Amino acid sequence: MDNADWDRRHFLGTTAGVGAGALAAGFASGSGRTGAPRPTAPAPVAAENNLPGDRDWGLRHRGADRAVEGYPDQVSVLPGETFHLHVSTIAKGFRAEAFRLGWYGGAQARQVWSSERTSGGAQPIPAAQSGTRTVLAGWQPSMAISTRGWPEGAYLIRLTADSGEQRYVPITVRSASTAGKLVLVNAVGTWQAYNTWGGRSLYRGPGGKSDYDNRSLAVSCDRPYDNNGAPLFTTYEQPVIALAEKLGLPLGYVTTMDIDRDPQLLRGAHAIVSLGHDEYWTPAMRDRVTAARDAGCNLAFLGANACFRRIRLEPTPGGDRHLVVCYKTDWPHDPMNGRDDAAVTTDWREVPHARPENSMTGTLYESNPTSAPYVVADPGHWLFEGTGATRGTAFRNLVGTEYDRVNAGQNTPRPIEIVAHSKVVCRGVRSFGDSAYYTAASGAGVFNTGTMRWVESLTDDPGHGIPPHTAEFTSRVTENLFRVFAAGPAGRTHPAKDNLENFHPYDGDPIWAKQDLW
């Protein structure tokens, strides 16, 4: 949910790089009350993180917009496959390097490939297409890159122009099988929804935040990303990847688009991890993740506002389904309206085919913006083992800028435990942000942090006014979560003990009618 949309959104609850120091110091590892066997990472992943890393993987000089930028012709590839890189630069030439993101003794990346200097040139920004106002770069390819010898994982291609200016290009080398793995999901659909390259995103038109009416109704993966070239990945995903690889767990890597494309991809997975900002889901994605849960696969949502928008993927001129369609408030104009209501691209909880997200995530997105302390409600819960937290322990500004809450409506899975319950004030309304854990009949466990700042806090970054020591807490909770979830159906060893009524949840009535809750 972009802040540019604040003035168009009402209070929604009424309707339905890890810091090396933080992780190195961290908390002592131990099974303790979590009681989970420790899965051993497959040899290739374990061996990969024993290799020397490359600390020089960041952008030294981002430089001016359009100085150098690019995009791949594939969102993800299998190990050994080749993809093409499309690059534009105002310099006479550029170089490209590929870094695999991981732990690598704290370096958090390893260079796996680099190119020779390649002649460059500026490629144009086309006008938006009529109708959906979609921007497609349509550039000529600059080079073919083979991933032979690249392990599965999340990668950044770093482009460096002759001028020294740099940008990232993200690509996923996906897992052919996720059986027995903790699966990290790159939220490509959400990345593109917020991507303003070419002057438009699903939120704004060329006039900026106030130009909602000229936004795109469909955005393409066939264009570069704005900002550093991978802004949502570096903010909401890379820190978790570093932590997960540090733990030596069996990991799988896929994108949201891979889940949509391959109905068998999640077969046998032990856990699926939705990272810090994962708002845009297709019906196939949701159905397949829900089916995995119902087969015993654990689910972790490390953000807020997950699965809030329903999207559709359609082909771009290259033939791949790289077009992310979401009409949002213009859903009556969606061509699917009246033909297939379940495919109409609007909020999941809204007409014409309402399916509130909490039936899967356990919580409902409420609103933004807010900034509030994260308050521990159940310090004895296995998630908080080793943190030293007590009832009422608070972590300043950890809740925000978007947050979720549990309600008592019929869509909320039971049994469910609220493990953190934080007072928030958002747009003048008093409410609560919740972290919650529930278990399904299949034995699957599902955890939702309920705050978008969870992953950001792992970096030891003082942004948002989050104190640096918060990284120790969120790192340990995430470690406890990952170790238990990687071992198999968490509900069999860690069943939820329902405590919902202890928190006087609202039942779908307007939340501002419940002021006595404070």
C-alpha positions as CSV (number, residue, x, y, z in Angstrom):
1,M,0.0,0.0,0.0
2,D,1.7,3.2,-1.2
3,N,1.5,6.3,0.9
4,A,0.4,8.1,-2.3
5,D,-2.9,6.3,-1.9
6,W,-3.6,7.6,1.7
7,D,-6.1,10.2,0.6
8,R,-8.1,7.7,-1.4
9,R,-8.2,4.9,1.2
10,H,-10.4,4.7,4.3
11,F,-9.6,2.7,7.4
12,L,-9.6,-0.8,5.9
13,G,-10.2,-2.9,9.0
14,T,-13.9,-2.3,8.8
15,T,-14.5,-4.5,5.9
16,A,-13.3,-7.8,6.5
17,G,21.0,-6.4,4.4
18,V,21.0,-8.2,7.8
19,G,23.6,-6.3,9.8
20,A,26.7,-8.5,10.2
21,G,27.2,-7.2,13.7
22,A,23.6,-8.0,14.8
23,L,23.7,-11.6,13.5
24,A,27.2,-12.3,14.6
25,A,26.4,-11.2,18.1
26,G,22.8,-12.4,18.0
27,F,21.5,-14.8,20.5
28,A,23.0,-18.2,21.3
29,S,21.4,-20.8,19.1
30,G,19.6,-23.7,20.8
31,S,16.6,-25.9,20.4
32,G,15.2,-25.3,23.9
33,R,11.4,-25.1,24.0
34,T,11.2,-24.9,20.2
35,G,12.0,-28.6,20.3
36,A,12.6,-28.8,16.5
37,P,15.2,-31.0,14.9
38,R,17.7,-28.9,13.0
39,P,17.5,-29.6,9.3
40,T,20.8,-29.9,7.5
41,A,21.2,-27.8,4.4
42,P,21.7,-29.6,1.1
43,A,25.4,-29.9,0.4
44,P,25.4,-27.4,-2.5
45,V,23.9,-24.6,-0.3
46,A,26.0,-25.4,2.7
47,A,29.2,-25.6,0.5
48,E,28.2,-22.3,-1.2
49,N,28.1,-20.3,2.1
50,N,31.5,-21.7,3.0
51,L,33.0,-20.0,0.0
52,P,34.7,-16.6,0.4
53,G,32.2,-13.7,0.0
54,D,32.6,-10.3,-1.7
55,R,31.8,-7.4,0.6
56,D,32.1,-5.0,-2.4
57,W,28.6,-5.8,-3.8
58,G,26.8,-2.6,-3.0
59,L,26.4,0.4,-5.3
60,R,29.4,2.7,-4.8
61,H,27.9,5.5,-7.0
62,R,24.3,5.2,-8.0
63,G,24.6,8.3,-10.1
64,A,22.0,10.1,-12.2
65,D,18.8,8.5,-13.5
66,R,19.3,6.8,-16.8
67,A,23.1,6.8,-16.4
68,V,22.9,3.0,-16.6
69,E,20.0,0.7,-16.2
70,G,18.7,-2.6,-17.4
71,Y,16.3,-5.6,-17.2
72,P,16.4,-9.3,-17.9
73,D,14.2,-11.0,-20.4
74,Q,13.2,-13.6,-17.7
75,V,12.0,-13.1,-14.2
76,S,13.7,-16.3,-13.1
77,V,15.7,-19.1,-14.7
78,L,16.7,-22.6,-13.7
79,P,20.4,-23.2,-12.9
80,G,22.3,-23.5,-16.2
81,E,19.7,-21.6,-18.3
82,T,20.6,-18.5,-20.3
83,F,18.9,-15.2,-20.1
84,H,19.4,-11.9,-22.0
85,L,20.2,-8.6,-20.4
86,H,18.8,-5.4,-21.9
87,V,20.9,-2.4,-20.9
88,S,20.8,1.4,-21.6
89,T,23.5,3.8,-20.7
90,I,24.5,7.3,-21.6
91,A,28.2,6.2,-21.3
92,K,30.1,4.6,-24.2
93,G,30.3,1.3,-22.4
94,F,29.6,-0.7,-19.3
95,R,30.4,-3.9,-17.4
96,A,28.1,-6.3,-15.6
97,E,28.8,-8.5,-12.5
98,A,26.5,-11.1,-11.0
99,F,26.3,-11.5,-7.2
100,R,24.5,-14.3,-5.4
101,L,23.0,-13.1,-2.1
102,G,23.6,-15.2,1.0
103,W,25.6,-15.1,4.2
104,Y,29.2,-15.8,3.2
105,G,30.7,-15.2,6.7
106,G,28.9,-11.8,6.9
107,A,29.9,-10.5,3.4
108,Q,26.3,-11.4,2.3
109,A,27.2,-11.9,-1.3
110,R,29.6,-13.7,-3.7
111,Q,30.5,-12.7,-7.2
112,V,29.8,-15.6,-9.6
113,W,30.3,-13.9,-12.9
114,S,31.5,-10.8,-14.6
115,S,31.6,-9.5,-18.2
116,E,34.1,-7.8,-20.3
117,R,33.5,-4.2,-21.0
118,T,30.6,-4.0,-23.5
119,S,29.8,-1.1,-25.8
120,G,26.8,0.8,-24.7
121,G,24.3,3.3,-25.8
122,A,21.1,5.0,-24.7
123,Q,17.8,3.2,-25.4
124,P,14.5,5.1,-25.4
125,I,11.7,5.3,-22.9
126,P,8.6,4.6,-25.0
127,A,5.3,6.3,-24.5
128,A,2.7,4.5,-22.4
129,Q,0.3,2.3,-24.4
130,S,-3.3,3.4,-24.7
131,G,-6.0,1.8,-22.6
132,T,-4.0,0.4,-19.7
133,R,-1.2,3.1,-19.9
134,T,1.5,0.4,-19.8
135,V,5.1,1.2,-20.3
136,L,7.1,-1.4,-22.1
137,A,10.8,-0.7,-22.7
138,G,11.2,-3.0,-25.8
139,W,14.9,-2.6,-25.8
140,Q,17.4,-4.5,-27.9
141,P,19.4,-7.2,-25.9
142,S,22.9,-6.2,-24.9
143,M,24.3,-9.6,-23.9
144,A,23.4,-13.3,-23.2
145,I,24.3,-14.6,-19.8
146,S,24.6,-18.3,-19.0
147,T,23.9,-19.3,-15.4
148,R,25.9,-22.5,-15.8
149,G,27.5,-23.2,-12.4
150,W,25.3,-20.7,-10.6
151,P,23.5,-22.3,-7.5
152,E,19.9,-21.6,-7.0
153,G,19.3,-18.3,-5.2
154,A,18.6,-14.6,-5.4
155,Y,20.9,-12.6,-7.5
156,L,21.8,-9.0,-8.3
157,I,23.4,-8.0,-11.5
158,R,25.5,-4.9,-10.9
159,L,25.9,-2.6,-13.9
160,T,28.8,-0.2,-13.9
161,A,29.0,2.5,-16.7
162,D,32.3,3.8,-17.9
163,S,31.5,6.9,-15.8
164,G,31.4,4.7,-12.6
165,E,27.7,5.1,-12.1
166,Q,25.9,1.9,-11.1
167,R,22.5,0.2,-10.9
168,Y,21.2,-3.3,-9.9
169,V,19.2,-5.7,-12.0
170,P,17.6,-8.5,-9.9
171,I,17.0,-12.1,-11.2
172,T,16.2,-15.4,-9.4
173,V,17.8,-18.7,-10.2
174,R,14.9,-20.7,-9.1
175,S,14.6,-24.2,-7.5
176,A,13.5,-27.0,-9.7
177,S,12.0,-28.7,-6.6
178,T,11.0,-27.2,-3.3
179,A,10.5,-30.6,-1.5
180,G,11.8,-30.6,2.0
181,K,12.8,-26.9,1.8
182,L,12.1,-23.6,3.4
183,V,11.0,-21.6,0.4
184,L,11.9,-17.9,0.1
185,V,9.6,-16.1,-2.4
186,N,10.7,-13.1,-4.3
187,A,7.6,-10.8,-4.6
188,V,8.1,-9.8,-8.2
189,G,4.5,-8.8,-8.8
190,T,4.7,-6.3,-5.9
191,W,8.0,-5.0,-7.1
192,Q,6.5,-4.1,-10.4
193,A,3.3,-2.6,-8.9
194,Y,5.4,0.1,-7.2
195,N,8.0,0.5,-10.0
196,T,7.7,4.0,-11.5
197,W,10.2,3.5,-14.3
198,G,8.8,5.2,-17.4
199,G,6.7,7.6,-15.3
200,R,3.9,5.3,-14.2
201,S,3.2,2.6,-11.7
202,L,0.0,1.0,-10.4
203,Y,-0.2,4.0,-8.0
204,R,0.8,7.1,-9.9
205,G,1.0,8.7,-13.3
206,P,3.6,11.2,-14.6
207,G,2.3,13.9,-12.2
208,G,3.6,11.9,-9.2
209,K,1.7,11.0,-6.0
210,S,-1.3,13.1,-6.8
211,D,-1.7,11.8,-10.4
212,Y,-3.6,8.6,-9.4
213,D,-6.1,8.9,-12.3
214,N,-3.3,8.5,-14.9
215,R,-1.6,5.5,-13.3
216,S,-1.1,2.3,-15.2
217,L,-3.7,-0.4,-15.0
218,A,-1.2,-2.9,-16.0
219,V,2.6,-2.8,-15.5
220,S,5.3,-4.8,-17.3
221,C,8.3,-6.7,-16.1
222,D,10.0,-5.8,-19.4
223,R,11.5,-2.6,-18.1
224,P,14.1,-1.6,-15.5
225,Y,13.2,-0.9,-11.9
226,D,13.5,2.6,-10.5
227,N,15.7,3.9,-7.7
228,N,18.7,1.6,-7.2
229,G,17.3,-1.0,-9.6
230,A,16.1,-3.3,-6.9
231,P,14.6,-1.2,-4.2
232,L,11.9,-3.5,-2.7
233,F,14.3,-6.5,-2.9
234,T,17.1,-4.8,-1.0
235,T,14.8,-3.3,1.6
236,Y,12.3,-6.2,2.2
237,E,14.0,-9.4,1.1
238,Q,17.8,-9.4,1.1
239,P,18.1,-9.2,4.9
240,V,16.0,-12.4,5.4
241,I,18.0,-14.2,2.8
242,A,21.2,-13.4,4.7
243,L,19.7,-14.7,7.9
244,A,18.2,-17.9,6.4
245,E,21.5,-18.8,4.7
246,K,23.5,-18.1,7.9
247,L,21.3,-20.7,9.7
248,G,22.3,-23.4,7.2
249,L,18.8,-24.5,6.5
250,P,17.6,-26.3,3.3
251,L,16.4,-23.4,1.2
252,G,14.4,-23.1,-2.0
253,Y,14.1,-19.9,-4.1
254,V,11.1,-19.1,-6.3
255,T,9.2,-16.0,-7.4
256,T,5.5,-15.2,-7.1
257,M,5.3,-15.7,-10.8
258,D,6.8,-19.1,-10.7
259,I,4.1,-20.2,-8.1
260,D,1.5,-18.9,-10.5
261,R,2.9,-20.7,-13.5
262,D,3.8,-24.1,-12.0
263,P,1.0,-26.0,-10.1
264,Q,3.5,-28.6,-8.8
265,L,6.2,-26.2,-7.7
266,L,5.3,-26.2,-4.0
267,R,4.8,-30.0,-3.7
268,G,6.5,-31.3,-0.6
269,A,7.8,-27.9,0.6
270,H,8.2,-27.7,4.4
271,A,7.6,-23.9,4.6
272,I,6.8,-21.0,2.4
273,V,8.1,-17.6,3.4
274,S,6.4,-14.4,2.2
275,L,8.9,-11.6,2.7
276,G,8.4,-8.0,3.9
277,H,6.2,-6.6,1.2
278,D,4.1,-9.1,-0.7
279,E,0.9,-7.4,-1.5
280,Y,-0.1,-8.5,-5.0
281,W,-1.3,-12.1,-5.6
282,T,-3.0,-14.0,-8.4
283,P,-5.8,-16.4,-7.7
284,A,-3.5,-19.3,-8.7
285,M,-0.8,-18.1,-6.2
286,R,-3.3,-17.9,-3.4
287,D,-4.9,-21.3,-4.2
288,R,-1.5,-23.1,-4.5
289,V,-0.1,-21.6,-1.2
290,T,-3.4,-22.4,0.5
291,A,-3.3,-26.0,-0.8
292,A,0.3,-26.3,0.4
293,R,-0.8,-25.3,3.8
294,D,-3.6,-27.8,3.7
295,A,-1.0,-30.5,2.9
296,G,1.0,-29.6,6.0
297,C,3.3,-26.9,4.6
298,N,4.0,-24.0,7.1
299,L,3.5,-20.4,6.0
300,A,5.4,-17.4,7.3
301,F,4.4,-13.8,6.5
302,L,7.2,-11.4,7.5
303,G,5.4,-8.2,6.7
304,A,2.0,-6.7,6.6
305,N,-0.6,-6.1,3.9
306,A,0.2,-9.5,2.3
307,C,-2.2,-10.9,-0.4
308,F,-4.2,-7.6,-0.3
309,R,-4.5,-7.1,-4.1
310,R,-5.8,-9.6,-6.6
311,I,-3.8,-9.4,-9.9
312,R,-3.8,-11.2,-13.2
313,L,-0.8,-12.1,-15.3
314,E,-1.0,-11.6,-19.1
315,P,1.5,-12.0,-22.0
316,T,3.7,-9.1,-23.1
317,P,4.8,-8.9,-26.8
318,G,7.7,-11.2,-26.0
319,G,5.2,-13.9,-25.2
320,D,5.9,-14.4,-21.5
321,R,3.3,-13.6,-18.9
322,H,5.2,-10.5,-17.7
323,L,2.2,-8.1,-17.5
324,V,0.8,-7.5,-14.0
325,V,-2.8,-6.4,-14.3
326,C,-4.6,-4.6,-11.4
327,Y,-7.4,-2.2,-12.1
328,K,-7.9,-1.6,-8.3
329,T,-10.6,1.1,-7.8
330,D,-11.3,1.0,-11.6
331,W,-12.3,-2.7,-11.4
332,P,-15.7,-2.1,-13.1
333,H,-13.7,-1.4,-16.2
334,D,-11.7,-4.6,-15.9
335,P,-12.5,-6.8,-19.0
336,M,-13.1,-9.7,-16.7
337,N,-15.9,-7.9,-14.9
338,G,-19.1,-9.8,-15.6
339,R,-17.2,-12.6,-17.4
340,D,-15.2,-14.1,-14.6
341,D,-15.7,-12.2,-11.3
342,A,-13.0,-14.3,-9.5
343,A,-10.5,-12.9,-11.9
344,V,-11.4,-9.2,-11.5
345,T,-8.4,-7.3,-10.3
346,T,-9.3,-5.4,-7.1
347,D,-8.8,-5.9,-3.4
348,W,-9.2,-9.5,-2.4
349,R,-11.8,-8.5,0.3
350,E,-13.9,-6.5,-2.0
351,V,-16.7,-7.2,-4.5
352,P,-17.3,-8.7,-7.0
353,H,-15.7,-11.8,-5.5
354,A,-14.7,-11.1,-1.9
355,R,-12.2,-13.5,-0.3
356,P,-10.6,-11.6,2.6
357,E,-7.0,-12.5,3.0
358,N,-7.1,-13.5,6.7
359,S,-8.4,-16.9,5.8
360,M,-4.9,-17.6,4.8
361,T,-2.7,-15.1,6.6
362,G,-4.6,-15.1,9.9
363,T,-4.6,-11.3,10.0
364,L,-6.3,-8.5,8.1
365,Y,-4.5,-5.5,6.8
366,E,-5.9,-2.4,8.5
367,S,-4.3,0.9,7.4
368,N,-1.3,3.2,7.1
369,P,0.6,5.2,8.0
370,T,1.5,4.6,11.6
371,S,4.6,4.2,13.8
372,A,4.2,2.5,17.1
373,P,6.0,0.3,19.6
374,Y,5.8,-3.5,19.1
375,V,4.6,-4.9,22.4
376,V,5.1,-8.6,23.4
377,A,1.9,-10.1,24.7
378,D,2.9,-13.8,25.3
379,P,6.6,-13.9,26.3
380,G,6.4,-17.7,27.0
381,H,5.6,-18.4,23.4
382,W,8.2,-20.6,21.6
383,L,8.8,-17.8,19.0
384,F,10.2,-15.6,21.8
385,E,12.5,-18.2,23.3
386,G,16.0,-16.8,24.0
387,T,15.0,-13.1,23.4
388,G,14.7,-12.2,27.1
389,A,11.4,-10.5,26.4
390,T,8.8,-10.2,29.1
391,R,5.1,-9.3,29.0
392,G,4.9,-5.7,27.8
393,T,8.5,-5.5,26.4
394,A,8.3,-2.9,23.7
395,F,10.4,-2.2,20.7
396,R,10.1,1.4,19.6
397,N,8.7,2.1,16.1
398,L,8.8,-1.6,15.0
399,V,5.1,-1.4,14.0
400,G,4.6,0.5,10.8
401,T,4.1,2.0,8.4
402,E,1.4,-0.6,7.5
403,Y,0.1,-3.0,10.0
404,D,-2.3,-6.0,10.4
405,R,-4.8,-7.0,13.0
406,V,-6.7,-10.1,14.0
407,N,-10.4,-10.0,14.2
408,A,-13.1,-12.4,15.4
409,G,-14.9,-12.8,12.1
410,Q,-15.8,-16.2,10.5
411,N,-12.8,-16.0,8.1
412,T,-10.2,-16.0,10.9
413,P,-8.6,-19.4,11.3
414,R,-8.8,-21.1,14.7
415,P,-7.0,-21.9,17.0
416,I,-5.0,-18.7,16.8
417,E,-2.6,-17.1,19.2
418,I,-2.0,-13.3,19.4
419,V,1.7,-13.2,20.5
420,A,2.2,-9.4,20.2
421,H,-0.6,-6.8,20.6
422,S,0.5,-3.2,20.0
423,K,-1.5,0.0,20.4
424,V,-1.5,2.1,17.3
425,V,-3.0,5.4,16.2
426,C,-3.6,5.7,12.5
427,R,-5.3,8.6,10.8
428,G,-6.6,9.7,14.2
429,V,-8.1,6.3,15.0
430,R,-7.0,4.1,17.9
431,S,-6.5,0.4,17.1
432,F,-4.0,-2.4,17.6
433,G,-1.4,-4.2,15.5
434,D,-1.0,-7.9,16.0
435,S,1.5,-10.7,15.4
436,A,-0.3,-14.0,15.3
437,Y,0.3,-17.7,15.0
438,Y,-2.3,-20.3,14.1
439,T,-2.3,-24.0,13.2
440,A,-4.3,-25.7,10.5
441,A,-6.0,-29.2,10.6
442,S,-3.1,-30.5,8.4
443,G,-0.6,-29.7,11.1
444,A,0.8,-26.6,9.3
445,G,1.7,-23.6,11.3
446,V,1.2,-20.1,10.1
447,F,2.8,-17.0,11.5
448,N,2.3,-13.4,10.5
449,T,4.4,-10.5,12.0
450,G,1.7,-8.0,11.2
451,T,4.2,-5.2,10.6
452,M,6.0,-4.1,7.4
453,R,9.1,-3.1,9.4
454,W,10.0,-6.5,10.6
455,V,12.5,-7.3,7.8
456,E,13.9,-3.7,7.8
457,S,14.7,-4.1,11.5
458,L,17.0,-7.0,10.8
459,T,19.6,-4.7,9.2
460,D,20.6,-2.8,12.4
461,D,19.5,0.2,10.4
462,P,18.3,3.1,12.6
463,G,15.8,4.2,9.8
464,H,12.3,4.8,11.1
465,G,13.7,5.4,14.6
466,I,14.0,1.7,15.3
467,P,16.7,1.2,18.0
468,P,19.6,-0.9,16.8
469,H,19.1,-3.6,19.5
470,T,15.8,-4.4,17.9
471,A,17.8,-6.4,15.3
472,E,18.8,-8.9,18.1
473,F,15.1,-9.5,19.0
474,T,13.7,-9.8,15.4
475,S,16.7,-11.9,14.3
476,R,16.2,-14.4,17.1
477,V,12.4,-14.7,16.6
478,T,13.0,-15.2,12.9
479,E,15.6,-17.9,13.7
480,N,13.2,-19.7,16.0
481,L,10.5,-19.5,13.4
482,F,12.7,-20.8,10.6
483,R,14.2,-23.7,12.5
484,V,10.7,-25.0,13.6
485,F,9.1,-24.4,10.2
486,A,12.0,-26.0,8.3
487,A,11.5,-29.2,10.3
488,G,8.0,-30.0,9.0
489,P,4.4,-29.3,10.1
490,A,4.9,-27.0,13.1
491,G,1.4,-27.6,14.5
492,R,2.3,-31.2,15.3
493,T,5.0,-30.1,17.7
494,H,3.9,-26.5,18.4
495,P,0.1,-26.4,18.3
496,A,-1.6,-23.0,18.7
497,K,-3.5,-22.4,21.9
498,D,-6.3,-20.1,21.1
499,N,-6.3,-16.8,23.1
500,L,-8.3,-14.6,20.8
501,E,-11.0,-13.8,23.3
502,N,-8.4,-12.4,25.7
503,F,-7.9,-9.5,23.3
504,H,-11.6,-8.5,22.8
505,P,-11.3,-8.6,19.1
506,Y,-13.8,-6.7,16.9
507,D,-16.0,-8.9,14.7
508,G,-16.2,-6.8,11.5
509,D,-18.1,-3.8,12.9
510,P,-16.6,-0.4,12.4
511,I,-13.4,-0.4,14.4
512,W,-13.9,3.2,15.5
513,A,-17.0,2.1,17.3
514,K,-14.8,0.1,19.7
515,Q,-12.9,2.9,21.4
516,D,-13.4,1.2,24.8
517,L,-10.8,-1.4,23.7
518,W,-8.1,1.0,24.8
